[in-house]
Amino acid sequence: MNLPVWVNGRLMPSEQAAVSVFDHGLLVGDGVFETVKCVGGAPFALTRHLDRLRSSARSLNMPEPDVEAITAGVRACLAEAPAWPLGRIRITYTSGPGPLGSDRGDGGGTAVVIVAEQPSFPATADVTVVPWPRNERGALAGVKSVSYGENAMALFYAKARGGGEAIFGNLAGSLCEGTGSNVFVVHGGRLVTPTLASGCLAGVTRALTLEWCGGSEEDVPLSALYEADEAFLTSTTRDIQPIRMVDQTVLPAAPGPVTAKAMRIFAERSAADLDP
């Protein structure tokens, strides 16, 4: 299907869409992005995602993205695309064309919006803990950067071992995040997710889950995931997905009562407000 793509203010068919081969998003991974869920052709939590896009760009000392233009690009793409029951909007913003090195050019950034249908995730997730820790003190900690090679490698590692998502610890030995998800664990009825100081991304669905369903932010050891009474992943396109198994450890319940309640509340609240 030839879907619409928006590039720096121009809407065009995907077969005609192009960016410069000198774009630093391609050359050195100098850019940020957001993935936004759309339901029946309408974006969910777009304002929060664009706020995080701005925050990520500032963290990398990139020029401020024109979020009004990007919003118009999202609307234009969705107007031309089918009203899928579940869709995925990819917003990418890079520092634009530059030299063949790490120095940036001065020609302005590149903004791209792409839309596509999103398959539903399985009812539960099996996850694999990977041997490479997140650096919670690194320059890209907490930034939704296009430098996703580490995540691609981790997800390949997990899937080769039967997992559907890879889970990172950090240098301190604490639980951190998945390649495209945040992690919540339940111990004795208490719902906990790692703090942002762990190096995890400040996920939009993570924040909404804390606001709507309660829970606390605490640094917990990686072993807490194996020992959890129940656990779940959160992300834009999966909402809340119970974890069934961690490596070869099957958790007691998937979903357990805390997870099931969170899933129900999130479904109700997100259906009632598409831009919370």
RAKAFEN-V751499 format. One record per pair of residues at least 24 apart in sequence whose C-alpha atoms are under 10 Angstrom apart, sorted by the first residue. I is the first residue (numbers start at 1). GAP is how many residues later the second one is. D is the distance in whole Angstrom. If there is no record, write none. Layout:
{{I GAP D} {I GAP D}}
//
This chain:
{{1 80 10} {1 115 9} {2 79 9} {3 74 8} {3 75 10} {3 77 8} {3 78 6} {3 79 9} {3 111 8} {3 112 7} {3 113 7} {4 72 8} {4 73 6} {4 74 8} {4 75 9} {4 76 7} {4 77 7} {4 109 9} {4 110 7} {4 111 7} {4 112 9} {5 68 8} {5 69 9} {5 71 9} {5 72 6} {5 73 10} {5 75 10} {5 76 10} {5 85 10} {5 107 7} {5 108 6} {5 109 5} {5 110 7} {5 111 10} {6 64 9} {6 66 9} {6 67 6} {6 68 8} {6 69 10} {6 70 8} {6 71 7} {6 85 9} {6 105 8} {6 106 6} {6 107 5} {6 108 7} {6 109 9} {7 63 9} {7 66 8} {7 85 10} {7 86 10} {7 103 7} {7 104 6} {7 105 5} {7 106 7} {7 107 9} {8 58 10} {8 61 8} {8 62 8} {8 65 9} {8 85 10} {8 101 9} {8 102 6} {8 103 5} {8 104 6} {8 105 9} {9 60 7} {9 61 8} {9 63 8} {9 64 7} {9 101 10} {9 102 8} {9 103 9} {9 104 10} {10 63 8} {10 66 10} {10 102 9} {11 62 7} {11 63 10} {11 65 7} {11 66 7} {11 69 10} {11 101 10} {11 102 9} {12 65 9} {13 64 10} {13 67 10} {14 100 8} {14 101 10} {17 95 9} {17 97 10} {18 94 10} {19 77 9} {19 78 9} {19 91 8} {19 92 10} {19 93 9} {20 76 8} {20 77 7} {20 78 10} {20 90 9} {21 76 8} {21 77 10} {22 74 8} {22 75 5} {22 76 6} {22 77 7} {22 78 7} {22 83 10} {23 71 8} {23 72 8} {23 73 5} {23 74 4} {23 75 6} {23 76 9} {23 77 10} {23 81 10} {23 82 9} {23 86 9} {23 87 8} {24 70 7} {24 71 6} {24 72 6} {24 73 6} {24 74 6} {24 75 8} {24 76 8} {24 77 9} {24 78 8} {24 79 9} {24 80 7} {24 81 8} {24 85 9} {24 86 9} {25 67 9} {25 68 8} {25 69 5} {25 70 7} {25 71 7} {25 72 8} {25 73 10} {25 84 10} {25 85 9} {25 120 10} {25 121 7} {25 122 8} {26 68 9} {26 70 9} {26 71 9} {26 120 9} {26 121 10} {27 70 9} {27 71 9} {27 72 9} {27 73 7} {27 74 8} {27 75 9} {28 70 10} {28 72 9} {28 73 8} {28 74 7} {28 75 10} {28 76 10} {28 118 9} {28 119 8} {29 65 8} {29 66 9} {29 73 10} {29 116 8} {29 117 6} {29 118 5} {29 119 8} {29 120 9} {30 27 10} {30 30 8} {30 32 9} {30 63 9} {30 64 6} {30 65 6} {30 66 8} {30 72 9} {30 74 9} {30 115 8} {30 116 7} {30 117 7} {31 25 9} {31 26 7} {31 29 8} {31 31 8} {31 61 7} {31 62 6} {31 63 4} {31 64 6} {31 65 8} {31 78 9} {31 79 9} {31 80 10} {31 112 10} {31 113 9} {31 114 6} {31 115 5} {31 116 8} {32 24 6} {32 25 6} {32 27 10} {32 28 9} {32 30 9} {32 59 9} {32 60 6} {32 61 5} {32 62 6} {32 63 9} {32 79 10} {32 111 8} {32 112 6} {32 113 4} {32 114 5} {32 115 8} {33 24 9} {33 57 7} {33 58 5} {33 59 4} {33 60 6} {33 61 8} {33 78 9} {33 79 9} {33 80 10} {33 110 9} {33 111 6} {33 112 6} {33 113 6} {33 114 10} {34 55 8} {34 56 6} {34 57 5} {34 58 7} {34 59 9} {34 79 10} {34 110 7} {34 111 9} {34 112 9} {34 202 10} {35 53 7} {35 54 6} {35 55 5} {35 56 6} {35 57 9} {35 78 10} {35 79 10} {35 80 10} {35 109 10} {35 145 10} {35 200 9} {35 201 7} {35 202 8} {36 38 10} {36 51 8} {36 52 6} {36 53 5} {36 54 7} {36 55 8} {36 79 9} {36 168 10} {36 199 10} {36 200 6} {36 201 8} {37 49 7} {37 50 6} {37 51 5} {37 52 6} {37 53 9} {37 78 10} {37 80 10} {37 81 8} {37 198 10} {37 199 6} {37 200 6} {37 201 9} {37 202 9} {37 237 10} {38 40 9} {38 45 9} {38 46 8} {38 47 8} {38 48 6} {38 49 5} {38 50 6} {38 51 7} {38 77 9} {38 78 10} {38 79 9} {38 80 9} {38 198 10} {38 199 9} {38 236 9} {39 44 8} {39 45 7} {39 46 5} {39 47 5} {39 48 6} {39 49 9} {39 78 10} {39 79 10} {39 232 9} {39 235 9} {40 38 10} {40 42 8} {40 43 5} {40 44 5} {40 45 5} {40 46 7} {40 47 8} {41 34 9} {41 36 10} {41 37 6} {41 38 8} {41 39 10} {41 40 8} {41 41 7} {41 42 4} {41 43 6} {41 44 8} {41 45 8} {41 46 7} {41 47 10} {42 32 10} {42 33 9} {42 36 8} {42 37 9} {42 41 8} {42 42 9} {42 43 10} {42 44 9} {42 45 9} {42 232 8} {42 233 10} {43 31 8} {43 32 9} {43 35 9} {43 43 10} {43 44 9} {43 45 9} {43 46 8} {43 231 7} {43 232 8} {44 45 10} {44 192 9} {44 226 8} {44 227 9} {44 229 8} {44 230 5} {44 231 6} {44 232 8} {45 159 8} {45 160 9} {45 163 10} {45 191 9} {45 225 9} {45 228 9} {45 229 6} {45 230 4} {45 231 6} {46 25 8} {46 28 9} {46 43 10} {46 158 10} {46 228 8} {46 229 6} {46 230 9} {47 24 9} {47 227 10} {47 228 7} {47 229 8} {48 155 10} {48 156 7} {48 157 10} {48 159 10} {48 227 8} {48 228 8} {49 42 9} {49 154 9} {49 155 7} {49 187 10} {49 226 10} {50 41 9} {52 91 9} {52 92 8} {52 150 8} {52 151 9} {52 152 9} {53 38 9} {53 39 9} {53 40 8} {53 90 9} {53 91 8} {53 92 10} {54 39 10} {55 88 8} {55 89 9} {56 37 10} {56 84 9} {56 86 8} {56 87 5} {56 88 6} {56 89 7} {57 36 8} {57 37 9} {57 38 9} {57 86 8} {57 87 9} {57 88 9} {58 85 10} {59 80 8} {59 81 8} {59 82 10} {59 83 9} {59 84 7} {59 85 10} {59 86 10} {60 35 10} {60 79 8} {60 80 8} {60 83 8} {60 85 9} {61 34 10} {62 31 9} {62 32 8} {62 33 6} {62 34 10} {62 42 9} {62 46 10} {62 47 8} {63 30 10} {63 31 9} {63 32 7} {63 45 8} {63 46 7} {64 29 10} {64 31 10} {64 44 10} {64 45 9} {65 28 7} {65 29 9} {65 30 10} {65 43 10} {65 44 8} {65 45 9} {65 46 8} {66 27 10} {66 43 10} {66 45 9} {67 44 10} {69 42 9} {70 41 7} {70 42 8} {70 43 7} {71 42 9} {72 41 10} {73 38 9} {73 39 8} {73 40 6} {73 41 9} {74 38 9} {74 39 6} {74 40 8} {74 41 8} {75 38 10} {76 37 10} {77 36 8} {77 37 7} {77 38 7} {77 39 10} {78 36 9} {78 37 7} {78 38 9} {80 35 10} {81 34 8} {81 35 8} {81 36 9} {82 33 10} {82 34 9} {82 35 9} {83 34 9} {84 32 9} {84 33 6} {84 34 8} {85 32 8} {85 33 9} {85 34 10} {85 35 10} {86 30 9} {86 31 6} {86 32 6} {86 33 7} {86 34 8} {86 151 8} {87 28 7} {87 29 6} {87 30 4} {87 31 5} {87 32 8} {87 33 10} {87 150 8} {88 26 8} {88 27 6} {88 28 5} {88 29 6} {88 30 5} {88 31 9} {88 148 9} {88 149 7} {89 24 7} {89 25 6} {89 26 4} {89 27 7} {89 28 9} {89 29 9} {89 148 10} {90 24 5} {90 25 6} {90 26 8} {91 24 9} {92 53 9} {92 54 8} {93 52 9} {93 53 9} {94 51 9} {94 52 8} {118 119 8} {118 120 10} {119 118 9} {119 119 10} {120 117 8} {120 118 7} {121 43 9} {121 116 8} {121 117 6} {121 118 9} {121 120 8} {122 42 9} {122 116 9} {122 119 8} {122 120 10} {123 115 10} {123 117 10} {123 118 7} {123 119 7} {123 120 9} {123 121 9} {123 131 9} {123 132 9} {124 40 9} {124 108 9} {124 109 9} {124 116 10} {124 117 6} {124 118 5} {124 119 6} {124 120 6} {124 121 9} {124 130 7} {124 131 8} {125 38 8} {125 39 6} {125 40 7} {125 106 10} {125 107 8} {125 108 8} {125 116 7} {125 117 6} {125 118 5} {125 119 6} {125 120 7} {125 121 9} {125 129 9} {126 32 9} {126 33 10} {126 36 8} {126 37 5} {126 38 6} {126 39 7} {126 40 9} {126 116 9} {126 117 6} {126 118 6} {126 119 5} {126 120 6} {126 121 7} {126 122 9} {126 123 10} {126 124 9} {126 125 10} {127 28 10} {127 31 7} {127 32 9} {127 34 9} {127 35 8} {127 36 5} {127 37 6} {127 38 5} {127 39 6} {127 40 7} {127 51 9} {127 106 10} {127 116 7} {127 117 8} {127 118 6} {127 119 5} {127 120 6} {127 121 9} {127 122 10} {128 26 9} {128 27 9} {128 29 8} {128 30 5} {128 31 8} {128 32 10} {128 33 7} {128 34 8} {128 35 5} {128 36 8} {128 37 6} {128 38 5} {128 39 6} {128 40 9} {128 50 9} {128 117 8} {128 118 6} {128 119 5} {128 120 9} {129 25 9} {129 28 9} {129 29 8} {129 34 9} {129 36 9} {129 37 6} {129 38 5} {129 39 6} {129 40 8} {129 46 10} {129 48 10} {129 49 9} {129 93 9} {129 96 10} {129 97 10} {129 117 7} {129 118 7} {130 24 6} {130 25 9} {130 27 7} {130 28 7} {130 35 10} {130 36 6} {130 37 6} {130 38 6} {130 39 8} {130 48 10} {130 117 10} {131 26 10} {131 36 9} {131 37 8} {131 38 8} {132 35 10} {132 36 7} {132 37 8} {132 38 8} {132 39 9} {133 34 9} {133 35 6} {133 36 5} {133 37 4} {133 38 6} {133 39 9} {133 40 8} {133 41 9} {133 42 9} {133 43 9} {134 33 10} {134 34 6} {134 35 6} {134 36 4} {134 37 6} {134 38 9} {134 39 10} {134 40 10} {134 41 10} {134 42 7} {134 43 9} {134 64 9} {134 65 7} {134 66 8} {135 33 10} {135 34 9} {135 35 6} {135 36 6} {135 37 9} {135 41 10} {135 63 9} {135 64 7} {135 65 10} {136 33 10} {136 34 6} {136 35 7} {136 36 8} {136 40 9} {136 60 9} {136 61 7} {136 62 6} {136 63 4} {136 64 8} {137 33 10} {137 34 9} {137 60 9} {137 61 9} {137 62 7} {138 61 8} {140 59 9} {140 61 10} {141 55 9} {141 56 9} {141 57 9} {141 58 5} {141 59 7} {141 60 7} {142 54 7} {142 55 9} {142 56 9} {142 57 5} {142 58 5} {142 59 4} {142 60 7} {142 61 9} {143 56 9} {143 57 9} {143 58 7} {143 59 8} {144 36 10} {144 56 10} {144 57 7} {144 58 9} {144 59 9} {148 31 9} {148 32 10} {150 29 9} {151 27 8} {151 28 5} {151 29 8} {152 27 8} {152 28 10} {153 26 10} {154 24 9} {154 25 7} {155 24 7} {155 25 9} {158 89 9} {161 86 8} {161 87 10} {162 85 9} {162 86 10} {163 82 9} {163 83 8} {163 84 7} {163 85 10} {164 79 10} {165 68 9} {165 78 10} {165 81 10} {166 80 10} {166 81 10} {167 55 9} {167 58 10} {167 79 9} {167 80 10} {168 31 10} {168 32 9} {168 54 8} {169 29 9} {169 30 9} {169 31 10} {169 51 10} {169 52 8} {169 53 6} {169 54 9} {170 28 7} {170 29 7} {170 30 9} {170 51 9} {170 52 8} {171 27 9} {171 28 10} {172 26 8} {172 47 10} {172 49 9} {172 50 9} {173 25 10} {173 46 10} {173 47 9} {173 48 6} {173 49 6} {173 50 9} {174 24 7} {174 25 10} {174 44 10} {174 45 6} {174 46 5} {174 47 4} {174 48 5} {174 49 8} {174 50 9} {174 51 10} {175 24 10} {175 25 9} {175 43 10} {175 44 7} {175 45 6} {175 46 6} {175 47 4} {175 48 8} {175 49 8} {175 50 8} {176 24 5} {176 25 9} {176 43 9} {176 44 9} {176 45 9} {176 46 8} {177 24 8} {177 26 10} {177 56 9} {177 57 10} {178 55 8} {178 56 9} {178 57 10} {180 53 9} {180 54 9} {180 55 7} {180 56 9} {180 57 10} {180 58 10} {181 24 9} {181 25 9} {181 51 10} {181 52 6} {181 53 5} {181 54 5} {181 55 8} {181 56 9} {181 57 9} {181 58 10} {181 59 10} {181 60 10} {182 24 6} {182 25 10} {182 50 8} {182 51 6} {182 52 5} {182 53 7} {182 58 10} {183 42 9} {183 48 7} {183 49 6} {183 50 5} {183 51 6} {183 52 9} {183 57 10} {183 58 10} {183 59 10} {183 60 9} {184 25 10} {184 26 10} {184 31 9} {184 32 10} {184 33 9} {184 41 9} {184 44 10} {184 46 9} {184 47 6} {184 48 5} {184 49 6} {184 50 8} {184 56 10} {184 58 9} {184 59 10} {184 75 9} {185 30 10} {185 35 9} {185 39 8} {185 40 6} {185 41 9} {185 42 9} {185 43 6} {185 44 8} {185 45 6} {185 46 4} {185 47 7} {185 48 9} {185 57 10} {185 58 9} {185 73 10} {185 74 9} {186 29 9} {186 38 9} {186 39 9} {186 41 9} {186 42 6} {186 43 6} {186 44 5} {186 45 6} {186 46 9} {186 70 9} {186 71 10} {186 72 7} {186 73 8} {187 37 8} {187 38 10} {187 40 8} {187 41 6} {187 42 6} {187 43 7} {187 44 9} {188 40 9} {188 41 7} {188 42 10} {189 26 10} {189 40 8} {189 41 9} {189 67 10} {189 68 9} {189 69 7} {190 24 10} {190 25 7} {190 26 8} {190 39 10} {190 68 8} {191 24 5} {191 25 6} {191 26 9} {191 27 10} {191 39 9} {191 40 9} {191 67 8} {191 68 9} {191 71 10} {192 24 5} {192 25 6} {192 26 6} {192 27 9} {192 28 9} {192 39 9} {193 24 5} {193 25 6} {193 26 8} {193 27 8} {193 38 10} {193 39 10} {193 40 10} {194 24 5} {194 25 5} {194 26 7} {194 27 9} {195 24 6} {195 25 9} {203 31 8} {203 32 7} {203 33 8} {204 30 9} {204 31 7} {204 32 7} {204 35 10} {205 28 10} {205 29 6} {205 30 5} {205 31 6} {205 32 9} {205 33 9} {205 34 7} {205 35 8} {205 61 9} {206 27 9} {206 28 6} {206 29 7} {206 30 9} {206 33 9} {206 34 9} {207 27 10} {208 26 10} {208 31 10} {208 58 8} {208 61 9} {208 62 9} {208 68 8} {209 25 8} {209 30 9} {209 31 8} {209 53 7} {209 54 9} {209 56 9} {209 57 7} {210 52 10} {211 55 10} {212 50 8} {212 53 7} {212 54 7} {212 57 8} {212 58 10} {213 45 9} {213 46 10} {213 48 8} {213 49 6} {213 50 9} {213 51 10} {213 52 7} {213 53 8} {214 48 9} {225 24 10} {225 26 9} {226 24 8} {226 25 7} {227 24 8} {227 25 9} {228 24 8} {228 25 10} {229 24 7} {229 25 9} {229 26 10} {229 27 8} {229 28 10} {229 29 10} {230 24 7} {230 25 7} {230 26 6} {230 27 9} {230 28 8} {230 29 7} {231 24 8} {231 25 8} {231 27 9} {231 28 7} {232 24 10} {232 26 10} {232 27 7} {232 28 10} {232 30 10} {232 31 10} {233 26 10} {239 24 8} {239 27 8} {239 28 8} {239 31 10} {240 24 9} {240 26 8} {240 27 9}}
//
